[in-house]
């Protein structure tokens, strides 16, 4: 009728399968590749089919993890056992008698620290030298040099000098006696010694002797023992 809008009488074009897919994918509120009205997060996670290699690998991984946990538990138990074995003893077990400490011998002499840094009686060089001179003269005046007898003779004279010096009662002193005997044929003789000590408390004395066939030198060291 005149004045009314004329409707489009042209026939509608058919929608192909490709066009329908494009329309569905462009529908608002849907993600590409999903059906209309379905959210992408609602899609279930695909599971590997039973018996496949992926399923077997996942199962093996779970069994390995469980084995690792059991192994860790066993390691902890072993560590605890080691700690118990190495723990220090806290005393005798209940119902057992404790071992008593060994008592010192009845005749043992126990010295306490005197805290003295200087001797009450110092080493007397002149008196020690006099004793050594007398013993050397007494033991060697009529002796001829014999290389086979000299070692035993040195030991014997050293012991005699040491015993005589001990009678002077140098308290807390360590005494060392050195005797040297050699063949004398008119040659010059010099005997030297060197020591590191405290010159205010330690000292020495020396004596010498000679006859027609031998010479002898005796040195006595006295070192204060704090």
CNS distance restraints for C-alpha pairs under 8 A (distance, minus, plus):
assign (resid  15 and name CA) (resid  19 and name CA) 6.16 0.50 0.50
assign (resid  15 and name CA) (resid  20 and name CA) 6.46 0.50 0.50
assign (resid  16 and name CA) (resid  20 and name CA) 6.20 0.50 0.50
assign (resid  17 and name CA) (resid  21 and name CA) 6.30 0.50 0.50
assign (resid  18 and name CA) (resid  22 and name CA) 6.35 0.50 0.50
assign (resid  19 and name CA) (resid  23 and name CA) 6.17 0.50 0.50
assign (resid  20 and name CA) (resid  24 and name CA) 6.15 0.50 0.50
assign (resid  21 and name CA) (resid  25 and name CA) 6.16 0.50 0.50
assign (resid  22 and name CA) (resid  26 and name CA) 6.18 0.50 0.50
assign (resid  23 and name CA) (resid  27 and name CA) 6.24 0.50 0.50
assign (resid  24 and name CA) (resid  35 and name CA) 7.01 0.50 0.50
assign (resid  24 and name CA) (resid  36 and name CA) 6.40 0.50 0.50
assign (resid  25 and name CA) (resid  30 and name CA) 6.96 0.50 0.50
assign (resid  25 and name CA) (resid  31 and name CA) 6.98 0.50 0.50
assign (resid  25 and name CA) (resid  32 and name CA) 5.24 0.50 0.50
assign (resid  25 and name CA) (resid  33 and name CA) 6.41 0.50 0.50
assign (resid  25 and name CA) (resid  34 and name CA) 7.15 0.50 0.50
assign (resid  25 and name CA) (resid  35 and name CA) 7.52 0.50 0.50
assign (resid  25 and name CA) (resid  36 and name CA) 7.65 0.50 0.50
assign (resid  26 and name CA) (resid  30 and name CA) 7.51 0.50 0.50
assign (resid  26 and name CA) (resid  32 and name CA) 7.45 0.50 0.50
assign (resid  27 and name CA) (resid  36 and name CA) 6.89 0.50 0.50
assign (resid  29 and name CA) (resid  36 and name CA) 7.79 0.50 0.50
assign (resid  29 and name CA) (resid  37 and name CA) 7.46 0.50 0.50
assign (resid  30 and name CA) (resid  34 and name CA) 6.61 0.50 0.50
assign (resid  30 and name CA) (resid  35 and name CA) 7.19 0.50 0.50
assign (resid  30 and name CA) (resid  36 and name CA) 5.75 0.50 0.50
assign (resid  30 and name CA) (resid  37 and name CA) 6.62 0.50 0.50
assign (resid  30 and name CA) (resid  38 and name CA) 6.85 0.50 0.50
assign (resid  30 and name CA) (resid  39 and name CA) 6.62 0.50 0.50
assign (resid  30 and name CA) (resid  40 and name CA) 7.86 0.50 0.50
assign (resid  31 and name CA) (resid  39 and name CA) 7.19 0.50 0.50
assign (resid  31 and name CA) (resid  40 and name CA) 6.46 0.50 0.50
assign (resid  34 and name CA) (resid  38 and name CA) 6.57 0.50 0.50
assign (resid  34 and name CA) (resid  39 and name CA) 7.49 0.50 0.50
assign (resid  34 and name CA) (resid  40 and name CA) 6.75 0.50 0.50
assign (resid  38 and name CA) (resid  42 and name CA) 7.20 0.50 0.50
assign (resid  39 and name CA) (resid  43 and name CA) 7.39 0.50 0.50
assign (resid  48 and name CA) (resid  52 and name CA) 6.90 0.50 0.50
assign (resid  48 and name CA) (resid  54 and name CA) 6.72 0.50 0.50
assign (resid  48 and name CA) (resid  55 and name CA) 6.16 0.50 0.50
assign (resid  49 and name CA) (resid  55 and name CA) 7.14 0.50 0.50
assign (resid  50 and name CA) (resid  55 and name CA) 6.28 0.50 0.50
assign (resid  51 and name CA) (resid  55 and name CA) 6.34 0.50 0.50
assign (resid  51 and name CA) (resid  56 and name CA) 6.61 0.50 0.50
assign (resid  52 and name CA) (resid  56 and name CA) 6.34 0.50 0.50
assign (resid  53 and name CA) (resid  57 and name CA) 6.13 0.50 0.50
assign (resid  54 and name CA) (resid  58 and name CA) 6.30 0.50 0.50
assign (resid  55 and name CA) (resid  59 and name CA) 6.27 0.50 0.50
assign (resid  56 and name CA) (resid  60 and name CA) 6.16 0.50 0.50
assign (resid  57 and name CA) (resid  61 and name CA) 6.22 0.50 0.50
assign (resid  58 and name CA) (resid  62 and name CA) 6.42 0.50 0.50
assign (resid  59 and name CA) (resid  63 and name CA) 6.34 0.50 0.50
assign (resid  60 and name CA) (resid  64 and name CA) 6.15 0.50 0.50
assign (resid  61 and name CA) (resid  65 and name CA) 6.21 0.50 0.50
assign (resid  62 and name CA) (resid  66 and name CA) 6.32 0.50 0.50
assign (resid  63 and name CA) (resid  67 and name CA) 6.22 0.50 0.50
assign (resid  64 and name CA) (resid  68 and name CA) 6.18 0.50 0.50
assign (resid  65 and name CA) (resid  69 and name CA) 6.30 0.50 0.50
assign (resid  66 and name CA) (resid  70 and name CA) 6.29 0.50 0.50
assign (resid  67 and name CA) (resid  71 and name CA) 6.08 0.50 0.50
assign (resid  68 and name CA) (resid  72 and name CA) 6.10 0.50 0.50
assign (resid  69 and name CA) (resid  73 and name CA) 6.27 0.50 0.50
assign (resid  70 and name CA) (resid  74 and name CA) 6.29 0.50 0.50
assign (resid  71 and name CA) (resid  75 and name CA) 6.17 0.50 0.50
assign (resid  72 and name CA) (resid  76 and name CA) 6.22 0.50 0.50
assign (resid  73 and name CA) (resid  77 and name CA) 6.30 0.50 0.50
assign (resid  74 and name CA) (resid  78 and name CA) 6.16 0.50 0.50
assign (resid  75 and name CA) (resid  79 and name CA) 6.12 0.50 0.50
assign (resid  76 and name CA) (resid  80 and name CA) 6.21 0.50 0.50
assign (resid  77 and name CA) (resid  81 and name CA) 6.30 0.50 0.50
assign (resid  78 and name CA) (resid  82 and name CA) 6.25 0.50 0.50
assign (resid  79 and name CA) (resid  83 and name CA) 6.24 0.50 0.50
assign (resid  80 and name CA) (resid  84 and name CA) 6.25 0.50 0.50
assign (resid  81 and name CA) (resid  85 and name CA) 6.24 0.50 0.50
assign (resid  82 and name CA) (resid  86 and name CA) 6.19 0.50 0.50
assign (resid  83 and name CA) (resid  87 and name CA) 5.80 0.50 0.50
assign (resid  91 and name CA) (resid  98 and name CA) 7.60 0.50 0.50
assign (resid  92 and name CA) (resid  96 and name CA) 6.18 0.50 0.50
assign (resid  92 and name CA) (resid  97 and name CA) 7.00 0.50 0.50
assign (resid  92 and name CA) (resid  98 and name CA) 5.84 0.50 0.50
assign (resid 104 and name CA) (resid 108 and name CA) 6.78 0.50 0.50
assign (resid 115 and name CA) (resid 226 and name CA) 7.89 0.50 0.50
assign (resid 116 and name CA) (resid 226 and name CA) 6.75 0.50 0.50
assign (resid 117 and name CA) (resid 226 and name CA) 6.04 0.50 0.50
assign (resid 118 and name CA) (resid 201 and name CA) 6.77 0.50 0.50
assign (resid 118 and name CA) (resid 224 and name CA) 7.95 0.50 0.50
assign (resid 118 and name CA) (resid 226 and name CA) 7.69 0.50 0.50
assign (resid 119 and name CA) (resid 171 and name CA) 7.26 0.50 0.50
assign (resid 119 and name CA) (resid 172 and name CA) 7.23 0.50 0.50
assign (resid 119 and name CA) (resid 201 and name CA) 7.08 0.50 0.50
assign (resid 119 and name CA) (resid 224 and name CA) 6.97 0.50 0.50
assign (resid 120 and name CA) (resid 171 and name CA) 7.48 0.50 0.50
assign (resid 121 and name CA) (resid 170 and name CA) 6.15 0.50 0.50
assign (resid 121 and name CA) (resid 171 and name CA) 6.86 0.50 0.50
assign (resid 122 and name CA) (resid 170 and name CA) 6.92 0.50 0.50
assign (resid 122 and name CA) (resid 201 and name CA) 6.56 0.50 0.50
assign (resid 123 and name CA) (resid 170 and name CA) 6.50 0.50 0.50
assign (resid 123 and name CA) (resid 201 and name CA) 7.48 0.50 0.50
assign (resid 123 and name CA) (resid 202 and name CA) 7.01 0.50 0.50
assign (resid 123 and name CA) (resid 203 and name CA) 6.45 0.50 0.50
assign (resid 123 and name CA) (resid 204 and name CA) 7.85 0.50 0.50
assign (resid 123 and name CA) (resid 222 and name CA) 6.29 0.50 0.50
assign (resid 124 and name CA) (resid 128 and name CA) 6.37 0.50 0.50
assign (resid 125 and name CA) (resid 129 and name CA) 6.09 0.50 0.50
assign (resid 125 and name CA) (resid 203 and name CA) 7.21 0.50 0.50
assign (resid 125 and name CA) (resid 204 and name CA) 6.25 0.50 0.50
assign (resid 125 and name CA) (resid 205 and name CA) 5.21 0.50 0.50
assign (resid 126 and name CA) (resid 130 and name CA) 6.25 0.50 0.50
assign (resid 126 and name CA) (resid 205 and name CA) 7.32 0.50 0.50
assign (resid 127 and name CA) (resid 131 and name CA) 6.42 0.50 0.50
assign (resid 128 and name CA) (resid 132 and name CA) 6.33 0.50 0.50
assign (resid 128 and name CA) (resid 165 and name CA) 6.39 0.50 0.50
assign (resid 128 and name CA) (resid 205 and name CA) 6.19 0.50 0.50
assign (resid 128 and name CA) (resid 220 and name CA) 7.58 0.50 0.50
assign (resid 129 and name CA) (resid 133 and name CA) 6.15 0.50 0.50
assign (resid 129 and name CA) (resid 205 and name CA) 5.31 0.50 0.50
assign (resid 129 and name CA) (resid 206 and name CA) 5.84 0.50 0.50
assign (resid 129 and name CA) (resid 207 and name CA) 5.89 0.50 0.50
assign (resid 130 and name CA) (resid 134 and name CA) 6.28 0.50 0.50
assign (resid 130 and name CA) (resid 207 and name CA) 7.99 0.50 0.50
assign (resid 131 and name CA) (resid 135 and name CA) 6.37 0.50 0.50
assign (resid 131 and name CA) (resid 161 and name CA) 7.10 0.50 0.50
assign (resid 131 and name CA) (resid 164 and name CA) 7.15 0.50 0.50
assign (resid 131 and name CA) (resid 165 and name CA) 7.38 0.50 0.50
assign (resid 132 and name CA) (resid 136 and name CA) 6.17 0.50 0.50
assign (resid 132 and name CA) (resid 161 and name CA) 6.06 0.50 0.50
assign (resid 132 and name CA) (resid 206 and name CA) 7.48 0.50 0.50
assign (resid 132 and name CA) (resid 207 and name CA) 5.92 0.50 0.50
assign (resid 132 and name CA) (resid 218 and name CA) 6.83 0.50 0.50
assign (resid 133 and name CA) (resid 137 and name CA) 6.16 0.50 0.50
assign (resid 133 and name CA) (resid 207 and name CA) 5.49 0.50 0.50
assign (resid 133 and name CA) (resid 208 and name CA) 6.87 0.50 0.50
assign (resid 133 and name CA) (resid 209 and name CA) 7.57 0.50 0.50
assign (resid 134 and name CA) (resid 138 and name CA) 6.06 0.50 0.50
assign (resid 135 and name CA) (resid 139 and name CA) 6.06 0.50 0.50
assign (resid 135 and name CA) (resid 157 and name CA) 7.40 0.50 0.50
assign (resid 135 and name CA) (resid 160 and name CA) 7.62 0.50 0.50
assign (resid 135 and name CA) (resid 161 and name CA) 6.90 0.50 0.50
assign (resid 136 and name CA) (resid 140 and name CA) 5.85 0.50 0.50
assign (resid 136 and name CA) (resid 141 and name CA) 7.91 0.50 0.50
assign (resid 136 and name CA) (resid 157 and name CA) 7.45 0.50 0.50
assign (resid 136 and name CA) (resid 208 and name CA) 7.55 0.50 0.50
assign (resid 136 and name CA) (resid 209 and name CA) 6.47 0.50 0.50
assign (resid 136 and name CA) (resid 216 and name CA) 7.58 0.50 0.50
assign (resid 137 and name CA) (resid 141 and name CA) 5.54 0.50 0.50
assign (resid 137 and name CA) (resid 209 and name CA) 6.78 0.50 0.50
assign (resid 139 and name CA) (resid 143 and name CA) 7.61 0.50 0.50
assign (resid 139 and name CA) (resid 157 and name CA) 7.60 0.50 0.50
assign (resid 141 and name CA) (resid 211 and name CA) 6.85 0.50 0.50
assign (resid 144 and name CA) (resid 212 and name CA) 7.96 0.50 0.50
assign (resid 144 and name CA) (resid 213 and name CA) 5.76 0.50 0.50
assign (resid 144 and name CA) (resid 214 and name CA) 6.82 0.50 0.50
assign (resid 145 and name CA) (resid 150 and name CA) 7.45 0.50 0.50
assign (resid 145 and name CA) (resid 182 and name CA) 7.56 0.50 0.50
assign (resid 145 and name CA) (resid 183 and name CA) 6.07 0.50 0.50
assign (resid 145 and name CA) (resid 213 and name CA) 5.56 0.50 0.50
assign (resid 145 and name CA) (resid 214 and name CA) 5.43 0.50 0.50
assign (resid 146 and name CA) (resid 150 and name CA) 6.15 0.50 0.50
assign (resid 147 and name CA) (resid 151 and name CA) 7.77 0.50 0.50
assign (resid 149 and name CA) (resid 153 and name CA) 6.17 0.50 0.50
assign (resid 150 and name CA) (resid 154 and name CA) 6.07 0.50 0.50
assign (resid 150 and name CA) (resid 181 and name CA) 6.74 0.50 0.50
assign (resid 151 and name CA) (resid 155 and name CA) 6.47 0.50 0.50
assign (resid 152 and name CA) (resid 156 and name CA) 6.22 0.50 0.50
assign (resid 153 and name CA) (resid 157 and name CA) 6.21 0.50 0.50
assign (resid 154 and name CA) (resid 158 and name CA) 6.07 0.50 0.50
assign (resid 154 and name CA) (resid 179 and name CA) 5.73 0.50 0.50
assign (resid 154 and name CA) (resid 180 and name CA) 6.70 0.50 0.50
assign (resid 154 and name CA) (resid 181 and name CA) 6.84 0.50 0.50
assign (resid 155 and name CA) (resid 159 and name CA) 6.30 0.50 0.50
assign (resid 155 and name CA) (resid 179 and name CA) 7.76 0.50 0.50
assign (resid 156 and name CA) (resid 160 and name CA) 6.43 0.50 0.50
assign (resid 157 and name CA) (resid 161 and name CA) 6.25 0.50 0.50
assign (resid 157 and name CA) (resid 179 and name CA) 7.39 0.50 0.50
assign (resid 158 and name CA) (resid 162 and name CA) 6.14 0.50 0.50
assign (resid 158 and name CA) (resid 177 and name CA) 5.85 0.50 0.50
assign (resid 158 and name CA) (resid 178 and name CA) 6.55 0.50 0.50
assign (resid 158 and name CA) (resid 179 and name CA) 6.09 0.50 0.50
assign (resid 158 and name CA) (resid 218 and name CA) 7.93 0.50 0.50
assign (resid 159 and name CA) (resid 163 and name CA) 6.16 0.50 0.50
assign (resid 159 and name CA) (resid 177 and name CA) 7.99 0.50 0.50
assign (resid 160 and name CA) (resid 164 and name CA) 6.26 0.50 0.50
assign (resid 161 and name CA) (resid 165 and name CA) 6.17 0.50 0.50
assign (resid 161 and name CA) (resid 177 and name CA) 7.35 0.50 0.50
assign (resid 162 and name CA) (resid 166 and name CA) 6.20 0.50 0.50
assign (resid 162 and name CA) (resid 175 and name CA) 7.37 0.50 0.50
assign (resid 162 and name CA) (resid 176 and name CA) 7.62 0.50 0.50
assign (resid 162 and name CA) (resid 177 and name CA) 6.41 0.50 0.50
assign (resid 163 and name CA) (resid 167 and name CA) 6.78 0.50 0.50
assign (resid 164 and name CA) (resid 168 and name CA) 7.46 0.50 0.50
assign (resid 165 and name CA) (resid 169 and name CA) 7.68 0.50 0.50
assign (resid 166 and name CA) (resid 170 and name CA) 6.97 0.50 0.50
assign (resid 172 and name CA) (resid 224 and name CA) 5.94 0.50 0.50
assign (resid 172 and name CA) (resid 225 and name CA) 5.33 0.50 0.50
assign (resid 172 and name CA) (resid 226 and name CA) 7.14 0.50 0.50
assign (resid 173 and name CA) (resid 222 and name CA) 6.04 0.50 0.50
assign (resid 173 and name CA) (resid 223 and name CA) 5.36 0.50 0.50
assign (resid 173 and name CA) (resid 224 and name CA) 4.39 0.50 0.50
assign (resid 173 and name CA) (resid 225 and name CA) 5.45 0.50 0.50
assign (resid 174 and name CA) (resid 221 and name CA) 7.94 0.50 0.50
assign (resid 174 and name CA) (resid 222 and name CA) 5.74 0.50 0.50
assign (resid 174 and name CA) (resid 223 and name CA) 5.17 0.50 0.50
assign (resid 174 and name CA) (resid 224 and name CA) 6.29 0.50 0.50
assign (resid 174 and name CA) (resid 225 and name CA) 6.49 0.50 0.50
assign (resid 175 and name CA) (resid 220 and name CA) 6.96 0.50 0.50
assign (resid 175 and name CA) (resid 221 and name CA) 5.62 0.50 0.50
assign (resid 175 and name CA) (resid 222 and name CA) 4.80 0.50 0.50
assign (resid 175 and name CA) (resid 223 and name CA) 6.62 0.50 0.50
assign (resid 176 and name CA) (resid 220 and name CA) 5.70 0.50 0.50
assign (resid 176 and name CA) (resid 221 and name CA) 5.04 0.50 0.50
assign (resid 176 and name CA) (resid 222 and name CA) 6.70 0.50 0.50
assign (resid 177 and name CA) (resid 218 and name CA) 7.09 0.50 0.50
assign (resid 177 and name CA) (resid 219 and name CA) 5.78 0.50 0.50
assign (resid 177 and name CA) (resid 220 and name CA) 4.52 0.50 0.50
assign (resid 177 and name CA) (resid 221 and name CA) 6.42 0.50 0.50
assign (resid 178 and name CA) (resid 218 and name CA) 5.67 0.50 0.50
assign (resid 178 and name CA) (resid 219 and name CA) 5.21 0.50 0.50
assign (resid 178 and name CA) (resid 220 and name CA) 6.48 0.50 0.50
assign (resid 179 and name CA) (resid 216 and name CA) 7.01 0.50 0.50
assign (resid 179 and name CA) (resid 217 and name CA) 5.69 0.50 0.50
assign (resid 179 and name CA) (resid 218 and name CA) 4.36 0.50 0.50
assign (resid 179 and name CA) (resid 219 and name CA) 6.49 0.50 0.50
assign (resid 180 and name CA) (resid 216 and name CA) 5.48 0.50 0.50
assign (resid 180 and name CA) (resid 217 and name CA) 5.20 0.50 0.50
assign (resid 180 and name CA) (resid 218 and name CA) 6.45 0.50 0.50
assign (resid 181 and name CA) (resid 214 and name CA) 6.90 0.50 0.50
assign (resid 181 and name CA) (resid 215 and name CA) 5.66 0.50 0.50
assign (resid 181 and name CA) (resid 216 and name CA) 4.35 0.50 0.50
assign (resid 181 and name CA) (resid 217 and name CA) 6.64 0.50 0.50
assign (resid 182 and name CA) (resid 214 and name CA) 5.61 0.50 0.50
assign (resid 182 and name CA) (resid 215 and name CA) 5.49 0.50 0.50
assign (resid 182 and name CA) (resid 216 and name CA) 6.57 0.50 0.50
assign (resid 183 and name CA) (resid 213 and name CA) 5.92 0.50 0.50
assign (resid 183 and name CA) (resid 214 and name CA) 4.41 0.50 0.50
assign (resid 183 and name CA) (resid 215 and name CA) 6.32 0.50 0.50
assign (resid 184 and name CA) (resid 210 and name CA) 7.63 0.50 0.50
assign (resid 184 and name CA) (resid 211 and name CA) 7.78 0.50 0.50
assign (resid 184 and name CA) (resid 212 and name CA) 6.89 0.50 0.50
assign (resid 184 and name CA) (resid 213 and name CA) 5.02 0.50 0.50
assign (resid 184 and name CA) (resid 214 and name CA) 4.40 0.50 0.50
assign (resid 184 and name CA) (resid 215 and name CA) 5.72 0.50 0.50
assign (resid 185 and name CA) (resid 212 and name CA) 7.82 0.50 0.50
assign (resid 185 and name CA) (resid 213 and name CA) 6.78 0.50 0.50
assign (resid 185 and name CA) (resid 214 and name CA) 7.87 0.50 0.50
assign (resid 191 and name CA) (resid 217 and name CA) 7.61 0.50 0.50
assign (resid 197 and name CA) (resid 202 and name CA) 6.48 0.50 0.50
assign (resid 197 and name CA) (resid 223 and name CA) 7.66 0.50 0.50
assign (resid 198 and name CA) (resid 202 and name CA) 5.62 0.50 0.50
assign (resid 199 and name CA) (resid 203 and name CA) 6.79 0.50 0.50
assign (resid 201 and name CA) (resid 223 and name CA) 7.08 0.50 0.50
assign (resid 201 and name CA) (resid 224 and name CA) 6.00 0.50 0.50
assign (resid 202 and name CA) (resid 221 and name CA) 7.89 0.50 0.50
assign (resid 202 and name CA) (resid 222 and name CA) 5.77 0.50 0.50
assign (resid 202 and name CA) (resid 223 and name CA) 4.59 0.50 0.50
assign (resid 202 and name CA) (resid 224 and name CA) 5.84 0.50 0.50
assign (resid 203 and name CA) (resid 221 and name CA) 6.21 0.50 0.50
assign (resid 203 and name CA) (resid 222 and name CA) 5.50 0.50 0.50
assign (resid 203 and name CA) (resid 223 and name CA) 6.66 0.50 0.50
assign (resid 204 and name CA) (resid 219 and name CA) 7.04 0.50 0.50
assign (resid 204 and name CA) (resid 220 and name CA) 5.47 0.50 0.50
assign (resid 204 and name CA) (resid 221 and name CA) 4.34 0.50 0.50
assign (resid 204 and name CA) (resid 222 and name CA) 5.77 0.50 0.50
assign (resid 205 and name CA) (resid 219 and name CA) 5.79 0.50 0.50
assign (resid 205 and name CA) (resid 220 and name CA) 5.22 0.50 0.50
assign (resid 205 and name CA) (resid 221 and name CA) 6.65 0.50 0.50
assign (resid 206 and name CA) (resid 217 and name CA) 7.23 0.50 0.50
assign (resid 206 and name CA) (resid 218 and name CA) 5.58 0.50 0.50
assign (resid 206 and name CA) (resid 219 and name CA) 4.32 0.50 0.50
assign (resid 206 and name CA) (resid 220 and name CA) 6.23 0.50 0.50
assign (resid 207 and name CA) (resid 217 and name CA) 5.85 0.50 0.50
assign (resid 207 and name CA) (resid 218 and name CA) 5.26 0.50 0.50
assign (resid 207 and name CA) (resid 219 and name CA) 6.56 0.50 0.50
assign (resid 208 and name CA) (resid 215 and name CA) 7.55 0.50 0.50
assign (resid 208 and name CA) (resid 216 and name CA) 5.60 0.50 0.50
assign (resid 208 and name CA) (resid 217 and name CA) 4.36 0.50 0.50
assign (resid 208 and name CA) (resid 218 and name CA) 6.23 0.50 0.50
assign (resid 209 and name CA) (resid 215 and name CA) 5.69 0.50 0.50
assign (resid 209 and name CA) (resid 216 and name CA) 5.10 0.50 0.50
assign (resid 209 and name CA) (resid 217 and name CA) 6.47 0.50 0.50
assign (resid 210 and name CA) (resid 214 and name CA) 5.69 0.50 0.50
assign (resid 210 and name CA) (resid 215 and name CA) 4.07 0.50 0.50
assign (resid 210 and name CA) (resid 216 and name CA) 6.12 0.50 0.50
assign (resid 211 and name CA) (resid 215 and name CA) 6.50 0.50 0.50
